[in-house]
């Protein structure tokens, strides 16, 4: 009977520690994506050419840590689509600004930026279609469409190279878009491979 209070005390502390863990997990601040990446995100991104970009892009989206491989492919396409839409808006604004400065030689840059608007509009359309192809599990079509979107960003960037001394204000955005598209293709290839093995 003397040991009974000890058992009660032990049970109390055990229950308390479980409660503390549960509460602390709920109250913990979100971990930065690069630190939180584990499991499927990390192993998937390890199969891409741009691990850090992949982890940061995927892990920043809600639900990514619970997603399966096809879910991660969908998230990567969403990231690219959002980026392309934002680039359309930015290129339009920059084009207007350069056009207003036509007297100081901004007309050529404004023309390049207008071309970029059209290129990224095509990229948006391609990524929308690629998301639909992913839902159909048509992985070849996904990759063809994403590859086309990558070409759109390359065309945007190369327009500025045609005039010596002109620098593209979209270089970093074009580079990121190229990388996220490359990541989408890599994840789709993993999906395609897993489907082939299942067959």
C-alpha positions, 0 to 999 in steps of 0.5 A: 500500500505504501507504493500506491501514492508513488504510482499515483504520482508517477502516473500524474507526471507521465500524464502531465508530460504528455500534455506539455508535449501536446501543448508545446507542439501546438504553440511552437512558432513555425520553423523556417522552411529550410529547417523544417524540410524533412521527409518527402520534401527533402528527399524529393528536392534532393532529386532536383538541380536546385535543392534550396529553391525547391525546399523553400518554395514547397515548404512555404505552401500550406499543406506541403508537409502532408502532400504526397509526390503528386501533391508536391508536383501540383504545389510546384506548378502553383508556385510557378504560376503565381510567380509568372502572374506577378511577373506579368504585373511587374513587367507591365508596370516597368514597361509603362515607366520606361515608355514614359522615359522614351526621351532618355532612351527608354523606348527600347527597354519598354518594348522588351518589357512589353514582349516579356508581358506577352511571354509570361502571359503564354507561360501562365497559360502553359502552366494552367494547362500543365496543372490540368494535365497533372490532374489527368496524370498525363505527365508527358504533357505536363513536362512539354507545357512546363518546358514551353514556359521555361522557353518563354522566360528565356525569350524574355531575358534574351530580348535585352541581350540584343542591345549592348549595355541594356540590362534586364530588370527581370533577370532574377525573376527569370532565373527563379522561374527557370528553376521552379519550372526545372523543379516541376519537371524533375518532380513530374519525372519522379511521378512518371517513374513511379507510375511506370514501376507500378505498371 
